[in-house]
């Protein structure tokens, strides 16, 4: 049998190569430590779970969790955000965005399409809006999730601005 390449399969595989910012110094920086105690919960991202999401403000994250038998749990943080409205409202907006309604953001839409069924919505309720903002900043500045485009530290630290566009 002669050697051959399936370019469609190769293209599909390349679409699933992702970069992650794994920088221990950022995890340990005092300014990146979340200033309050958070109680995280999670649900698989699906329309059926919308009513389980609370009607309070808070921070949230989209995390891909592969389902693989007989192996340790592996998690990939793709996106982190905040809402000063309700987490349920924000969740519903993401469901609409996943369906292609409104003006979907390309990176977010790709995340929904590529990892449908493996995407989980992690969240923590926070009452104080100042705490919501500072907790989101800590998450973004610490992990620099590759789907997020607005990261406070990247605005002032040029080394972070284009880390996912470089080789």
C-alpha atoms as a printed R data frame, in Angstrom:
    type eleno elety resid chain resno       x      y      z
1   ATOM     1    CA   UNK     A     1   0.000  0.000  0.000
2   ATOM     2    CA   UNK     A     2   1.393  3.388 -0.991
3   ATOM     3    CA   UNK     A     3   1.895  6.201  1.463
4   ATOM     4    CA   UNK     A     4  -0.872  8.820  1.374
5   ATOM     5    CA   UNK     A     5  -2.172 11.755  3.407
6   ATOM     6    CA   UNK     A     6  -5.779 12.619  4.138
7   ATOM     7    CA   UNK     A     7  -5.684 16.414  3.988
8   ATOM     8    CA   UNK     A     8  -9.231 16.758  5.297
9   ATOM     9    CA   UNK     A     9  -8.349 14.756  8.386
10  ATOM    10    CA   UNK     A    10  -5.113 16.697  8.801
11  ATOM    11    CA   UNK     A    11  -7.065 19.963  8.577
12  ATOM    12    CA   UNK     A    12  -9.529 18.753 11.209
13  ATOM    13    CA   UNK     A    13  -6.681 17.764 13.539
14  ATOM    14    CA   UNK     A    14  -4.989 21.145 13.105
15  ATOM    15    CA   UNK     A    15  -8.236 22.933 14.049
16  ATOM    16    CA   UNK     A    16  -8.033 21.250 17.456
17  ATOM    17    CA   UNK     A    17  -4.510 22.348 18.336
18  ATOM    18    CA   UNK     A    18  -4.808 25.015 21.053
19  ATOM    19    CA   UNK     A    19  -2.283 27.075 22.985
20  ATOM    20    CA   UNK     A    20  -2.535 27.607 26.729
21  ATOM    21    CA   UNK     A    21  -0.727 30.081 28.971
22  ATOM    22    CA   UNK     A    22   0.787 27.931 31.731
23  ATOM    23    CA   UNK     A    23   2.958 30.391 33.655
24  ATOM    24    CA   UNK     A    24   3.606 29.430 37.314
25  ATOM    25    CA   UNK     A    25   4.879 32.911 38.169
26  ATOM    26    CA   UNK     A    26   1.484 34.332 37.210
27  ATOM    27    CA   UNK     A    27  -0.272 31.784 39.409
28  ATOM    28    CA   UNK     A    28   1.807 32.934 42.388
29  ATOM    29    CA   UNK     A    29   1.751 36.725 41.896
30  ATOM    30    CA   UNK     A    30   0.046 38.432 44.831
31  ATOM    31    CA   UNK     A    31  -1.891 40.784 42.533
32  ATOM    32    CA   UNK     A    32  -3.414 37.783 40.722
33  ATOM    33    CA   UNK     A    33  -4.829 36.150 43.855
34  ATOM    34    CA   UNK     A    34  -8.612 36.277 43.994
35  ATOM    35    CA   UNK     A    35  -9.449 38.675 46.863
36  ATOM    36    CA   UNK     A    36 -12.508 36.840 48.207
37  ATOM    37    CA   UNK     A    37 -13.443 33.209 48.803
38  ATOM    38    CA   UNK     A    38 -15.357 31.808 45.861
39  ATOM    39    CA   UNK     A    39 -17.634 28.791 45.859
40  ATOM    40    CA   UNK     A    40 -17.478 27.290 42.354
41  ATOM    41    CA   UNK     A    41 -20.193 25.138 40.812
42  ATOM    42    CA   UNK     A    42 -20.437 23.674 37.321
43  ATOM    43    CA   UNK     A    43 -22.952 22.347 34.828
44  ATOM    44    CA   UNK     A    44 -22.507 20.944 31.372
45  ATOM    45    CA   UNK     A    45 -23.249 23.776 28.956
46  ATOM    46    CA   UNK     A    46 -26.646 22.917 27.461
47  ATOM    47    CA   UNK     A    47 -30.103 24.486 27.198
48  ATOM    48    CA   UNK     A    48 -31.433 21.924 29.690
49  ATOM    49    CA   UNK     A    49 -29.255 23.390 32.464
50  ATOM    50    CA   UNK     A    50 -30.249 27.055 32.019
51  ATOM    51    CA   UNK     A    51 -32.756 27.045 34.884
52  ATOM    52    CA   UNK     A    52 -30.127 25.587 37.247
53  ATOM    53    CA   UNK     A    53 -27.983 28.707 36.847
54  ATOM    54    CA   UNK     A    54 -28.651 31.248 39.634
55  ATOM    55    CA   UNK     A    55 -30.229 34.663 39.224
56  ATOM    56    CA   UNK     A    56 -27.338 36.546 40.801
57  ATOM    57    CA   UNK     A    57 -24.190 38.230 39.527
58  ATOM    58    CA   UNK     A    58 -20.784 36.594 39.495
59  ATOM    59    CA   UNK     A    59 -17.861 35.238 37.525
60  ATOM    60    CA   UNK     A    60 -17.880 32.260 35.196
61  ATOM    61    CA   UNK     A    61 -15.662 30.204 32.950
62  ATOM    62    CA   UNK     A    62 -16.042 27.838 30.035
63  ATOM    63    CA   UNK     A    63 -13.952 24.723 30.547
64  ATOM    64    CA   UNK     A    64 -13.567 21.751 28.214
65  ATOM    65    CA   UNK     A    65 -13.575 18.448 30.086
66  ATOM    66    CA   UNK     A    66 -12.857 15.394 27.937
67  ATOM    67    CA   UNK     A    67 -14.897 12.351 28.867
68  ATOM    68    CA   UNK     A    68 -12.469  9.474 28.839
69  ATOM    69    CA   UNK     A    69 -12.949  6.253 30.787
70  ATOM    70    CA   UNK     A    70 -10.298  4.942 33.159
71  ATOM    71    CA   UNK     A    71  -8.252  8.133 33.211
72  ATOM    72    CA   UNK     A    72  -7.690 11.080 35.521
73  ATOM    73    CA   UNK     A    73  -9.818 14.191 35.019
74  ATOM    74    CA   UNK     A    74  -8.358 16.734 32.620
75  ATOM    75    CA   UNK     A    75  -9.697 20.282 32.249
76  ATOM    76    CA   UNK     A    76  -8.910 23.052 29.760
77  ATOM    77    CA   UNK     A    77  -9.872 26.658 30.561
78  ATOM    78    CA   UNK     A    78 -10.994 28.361 27.347
79  ATOM    79    CA   UNK     A    79 -12.805 31.506 28.511
80  ATOM    80    CA   UNK     A    80 -13.475 33.475 31.693
81  ATOM    81    CA   UNK     A    81 -15.949 36.277 32.220
82  ATOM    82    CA   UNK     A    82 -18.141 38.220 34.598
83  ATOM    83    CA   UNK     A    83 -21.642 39.517 34.754
84  ATOM    84    CA   UNK     A    84 -23.172 42.196 36.935
85  ATOM    85    CA   UNK     A    85 -26.585 41.155 35.608
86  ATOM    86    CA   UNK     A    86 -27.516 37.572 36.441
87  ATOM    87    CA   UNK     A    87 -25.503 34.491 35.635
88  ATOM    88    CA   UNK     A    88 -28.668 32.937 34.183
89  ATOM    89    CA   UNK     A    89 -29.168 35.866 31.790
90  ATOM    90    CA   UNK     A    90 -25.541 35.641 30.681
91  ATOM    91    CA   UNK     A    91 -25.856 31.870 30.236
92  ATOM    92    CA   UNK     A    92 -28.958 32.387 28.047
93  ATOM    93    CA   UNK     A    93 -27.039 34.922 25.932
94  ATOM    94    CA   UNK     A    94 -24.329 32.332 25.357
95  ATOM    95    CA   UNK     A    95 -26.956 29.769 24.333
96  ATOM    96    CA   UNK     A    96 -28.230 32.238 21.725
97  ATOM    97    CA   UNK     A    97 -24.673 32.928 20.578
98  ATOM    98    CA   UNK     A    98 -24.032 29.178 20.281
99  ATOM    99    CA   UNK     A    99 -27.115 28.957 18.038
100 ATOM   100    CA   UNK     A   100 -25.619 31.638 15.771
101 ATOM   101    CA   UNK     A   101 -28.158 34.297 16.739
102 ATOM   102    CA   UNK     A   102 -27.251 37.963 17.072
103 ATOM   103    CA   UNK     A   103 -23.619 38.746 16.381
104 ATOM   104    CA   UNK     A   104 -21.619 35.716 17.473
105 ATOM   105    CA   UNK     A   105 -17.974 36.343 18.265
106 ATOM   106    CA   UNK     A   106 -15.817 34.129 16.076
107 ATOM   107    CA   UNK     A   107 -13.559 32.679 18.799
108 ATOM   108    CA   UNK     A   108 -16.469 32.039 21.160
109 ATOM   109    CA   UNK     A   109 -18.595 30.515 18.382
110 ATOM   110    CA   UNK     A   110 -15.748 28.182 17.400
111 ATOM   111    CA   UNK     A   111 -15.384 27.082 21.031
112 ATOM   112    CA   UNK     A   112 -19.093 26.216 21.141
113 ATOM   113    CA   UNK     A   113 -19.035 24.324 17.834
114 ATOM   114    CA   UNK     A   114 -15.776 22.433 18.307
115 ATOM   115    CA   UNK     A   115 -16.416 21.278 21.870
116 ATOM   116    CA   UNK     A   116 -20.171 20.854 21.998
117 ATOM   117    CA   UNK     A   117 -20.969 18.197 24.575
118 ATOM   118    CA   UNK     A   118 -17.658 18.656 26.413
119 ATOM   119    CA   UNK     A   119 -18.035 22.282 27.457
120 ATOM   120    CA   UNK     A   120 -18.847 23.054 31.091
121 ATOM   121    CA   UNK     A   121 -20.019 26.317 32.619
122 ATOM   122    CA   UNK     A   122 -18.246 26.957 35.926
123 ATOM   123    CA   UNK     A   123 -19.545 29.852 38.010
124 ATOM   124    CA   UNK     A   124 -19.372 31.505 41.390
125 ATOM   125    CA   UNK     A   125 -21.982 33.899 42.705
126 ATOM   126    CA   UNK     A   126 -20.703 37.288 43.911
127 ATOM   127    CA   UNK     A   127 -22.930 40.021 45.328
128 ATOM   128    CA   UNK     A   128 -20.603 43.042 45.261
129 ATOM   129    CA   UNK     A   129 -20.010 44.431 41.741
130 ATOM   130    CA   UNK     A   130 -16.496 45.630 42.651
131 ATOM   131    CA   UNK     A   131 -15.639 42.080 43.701
132 ATOM   132    CA   UNK     A   132 -17.089 40.738 40.429
133 ATOM   133    CA   UNK     A   133 -14.769 43.025 38.451
134 ATOM   134    CA   UNK     A   134 -11.647 42.295 40.503
135 ATOM   135    CA   UNK     A   135 -12.225 38.521 40.450
136 ATOM   136    CA   UNK     A   136 -12.601 38.525 36.666
137 ATOM   137    CA   UNK     A   137  -9.396 40.571 36.313
138 ATOM   138    CA   UNK     A   138  -7.550 38.051 38.488
139 ATOM   139    CA   UNK     A   139  -8.778 35.114 36.407
140 ATOM   140    CA   UNK     A   140  -7.915 36.785 33.111
141 ATOM   141    CA   UNK     A   141  -4.513 38.085 34.189
142 ATOM   142    CA   UNK     A   142  -3.521 34.765 35.745
143 ATOM   143    CA   UNK     A   143  -4.625 32.358 33.023
144 ATOM   144    CA   UNK     A   144  -4.923 34.555 29.888
145 ATOM   145    CA   UNK     A   145  -7.563 32.226 28.377
146 ATOM   146    CA   UNK     A   146  -7.052 31.968 24.634
147 ATOM   147    CA   UNK     A   147 -10.677 32.700 23.686
148 ATOM   148    CA   UNK     A   148 -10.751 35.973 25.669
149 ATOM   149    CA   UNK     A   149  -9.712 39.053 23.720
150 ATOM   150    CA   UNK     A   150  -9.861 41.749 26.414
151 ATOM   151    CA   UNK     A   151  -7.319 41.067 29.129
152 ATOM   152    CA   UNK     A   152  -6.383 43.987 31.375
153 ATOM   153    CA   UNK     A   153  -2.746 43.022 31.901
154 ATOM   154    CA   UNK     A   154  -2.221 42.498 28.155
155 ATOM   155    CA   UNK     A   155  -3.152 46.134 27.574
156 ATOM   156    CA   UNK     A   156  -0.217 47.330 29.672
157 ATOM   157    CA   UNK     A   157   2.211 44.441 29.219
158 ATOM   158    CA   UNK     A   158   3.212 44.236 25.552
159 ATOM   159    CA   UNK     A   159   4.715 40.760 25.996
160 ATOM   160    CA   UNK     A   160   1.200 39.376 26.557
161 ATOM   161    CA   UNK     A   161  -0.612 41.197 23.767
162 ATOM   162    CA   UNK     A   162  -0.134 38.692 20.955
163 ATOM   163    CA   UNK     A   163   0.993 35.510 22.709
164 ATOM   164    CA   UNK     A   164  -1.494 33.337 20.846
165 ATOM   165    CA   UNK     A   165  -0.611 34.776 17.448
166 ATOM   166    CA   UNK     A   166   3.107 34.023 17.784
167 ATOM   167    CA   UNK     A   167   4.772 30.733 16.898
